[in-house]
């Protein structure tokens, strides 16, 4: 599946990333930037998809598969893998703190952003992490090379610290207090999920939630509003118009994002934290799967927060 298209489109994206006014433009890389560095031995490219079969059908040369369910989630408890398992994972992938980790995937990088967030729970250095702007879609749309060969790297000696959930993760009890205190809450699900008209994402089956609606005080800002049609992130000015002009956020506020299980809200967490420079954004990964199934959890329905 060799490339047949010119790289002019991604050249413009490279310029756009630097010119979009982001607080941290360095955390995003363009398809052209990556294509020019595929042979860089310090890079570890990880593909994390909702559809775990996509990787086997073809992936960017040098990419390794990161299975969000099997690699990042604890097999018994609804939680993430512990320190030992995360350490073993990165050692197997040949990742150490001196490597530049580039994450990408399908669904406009939902699960890549989710993986990025989990890496940060283990304090993997921000300076060594990147998200491929536009993800798998952008790479494929430009006709760039895809392969089925699975690369291997020498195991690393990565030493993982204990996971710290206090700074970018929030739990249900904390969300209850946050809601009662009129804290900033961003519900990134679809409008129908927010209002309670549906218990699931559009075109998805019912996924186990007993009640529909949203957390009291939450503003509806569907995650997709942060993305362009090609999957890339909108400019900082466009994002501010949405999150500040419409949703009333300000950079000094303590913000909580949520969706169904935390993957879509990771996409928004990334936008607020790295692209707009918000310092206090936490992701509620329990999200509506937990809240909508909890006895006596207060729920609001309709369009009003």
VENHUVEN-V366571 format. One record per backbone hydrogen bond with DSSP energy under -1.0 kcal/mol. NH is the residue of the N-H (numbers start at 1). CO is the residue of the C=O. Records with the same first field share a line. If there is no record, write none. Layout:
NH = CO, CO
This chain:
11 = 7
12 = 8
13 = 9
14 = 10
15 = 11
16 = 12
17 = 13
18 = 14
19 = 15
23 = 275
24 = 274
27 = 24
28 = 25
29 = 131
34 = 30
35 = 31
36 = 32
37 = 34
40 = 37
43 = 40
44 = 100
46 = 102
47 = 64
48 = 104
52 = 50
54 = 51
58 = 55
59 = 147
63 = 60
64 = 45
66 = 47
71 = 67
74 = 79
79 = 77
81 = 72
86 = 82
87 = 83
88 = 84
89 = 85
90 = 86
91 = 87
92 = 88
93 = 89
95 = 90
99 = 96
100 = 42
101 = 128
102 = 44
103 = 130
104 = 46
109 = 106
110 = 107
113 = 109
114 = 110
115 = 111
116 = 112
117 = 113
118 = 114
119 = 115
120 = 116
121 = 117
122 = 118
123 = 120
124 = 119
128 = 125
129 = 126
130 = 101
131 = 27
132 = 103
133 = 29
135 = 132
136 = 105
138 = 134
139 = 135
140 = 136
141 = 137
142 = 138
143 = 140
144 = 139
146 = 1
147 = 59
156 = 91
164 = 121
170 = 283
175 = 171
176 = 172
177 = 173
178 = 174
179 = 175
180 = 176
181 = 177
182 = 179
183 = 178
186 = 256
187 = 219
188 = 258
194 = 190
195 = 191
196 = 192
197 = 192
198 = 192
204 = 201
213 = 193
214 = 300
217 = 305
218 = 215
219 = 185
221 = 187
223 = 188
225 = 222
226 = 223
227 = 224
228 = 232
231 = 228
234 = 226
236 = 20
239 = 235
240 = 236
241 = 237
242 = 238
243 = 239
244 = 240
245 = 240
247 = 242
249 = 243
253 = 250
255 = 280
256 = 184
257 = 282
258 = 186
267 = 263
268 = 264
269 = 265
270 = 266
271 = 267
272 = 268
273 = 269
274 = 270
275 = 270
276 = 271
278 = 272
282 = 255
283 = 168
284 = 257
285 = 283
288 = 259
289 = 260
290 = 286
291 = 287
292 = 288
293 = 290
294 = 291
297 = 294
300 = 214
302 = 195
